[in-house]
Amino acid sequence: MRPQPTGVRGPAVAGAGLPPNQRRLIVYALVAIVVIVLVRGLFFHENKYEKIARDVTVALQKNDLAAVEKYQNAETATLVNRGIVGRAADKLAPLGNIKSVKEITGSDAPARGHEFTVTFERGAADEKIKFDPQDKIVSFNYDVTKGN
């Protein structure tokens, strides 16, 4: 004679009703997803200088003088004005949203000068930025290489 179920069950185990091959496949898929996310995080993120280049370029596109001044050192902040930012906005805004910012120089750039290639929806620009020891911008130059 079979015992009658009491209605009380133990804790449910995820995938308990699946055959071992399917459970193994699910585990492999989860491990692969975790590895992909970790590798992407390690190798495909912007360094701090690329982030600054992106932020300044977006601020220039938006003609946002205050946001540009935020990244300038005390000396160069006095040189940045609405006319300079406006001319940059006229050149950079038509290129569309930024797709990527890639630093061309290494982290051991001489005299704290860094070069970037900024790729937009409709073009690209080469940027050269020189930083002071506090990572504030001393000089910023750009050359729209494609677009418009």
KANORUR-V924877 format. One record per backbone hydrogen bond with DSSP energy under -0.5 kcal/mol. CO is the residue of the C=O (numbers start at 1). NH is the residue of the N-H. Records with the same first field share a line. If there is no record, write none. Layout:
CO=NH  NH
This chain:
7=9
12=14
13=16
15=18
19=22  23
20=24
21=25
22=26
23=27
24=28
25=29
26=30
27=31
28=32
29=33
30=34
31=35
32=36
33=37
34=38
35=39
36=40
37=41
38=42
39=43
40=44
47=51
48=52
49=53
50=54
51=55
52=56
53=57
54=58
55=59
56=60
57=61
58=62
59=64
60=63
63=65
64=68
65=69
66=70
68=71
69=72
71=137
73=77
74=78
75=78
76=79  80
81=85
82=86
83=87
84=88
85=89
86=90
87=91
88=92
89=93
92=95
93=96
95=122
97=121
100=119
102=117
106=109
109=112
110=113
112=131
114=129
115=104  105
116=118  127
117=102  119
118=120  125
119=99  100
120=123
122=148
123=120
124=145  146
125=118
126=143
127=116
128=141
129=114
130=138  139
132=135
136=132
137=73
139=130
141=128
143=126  145
146=124
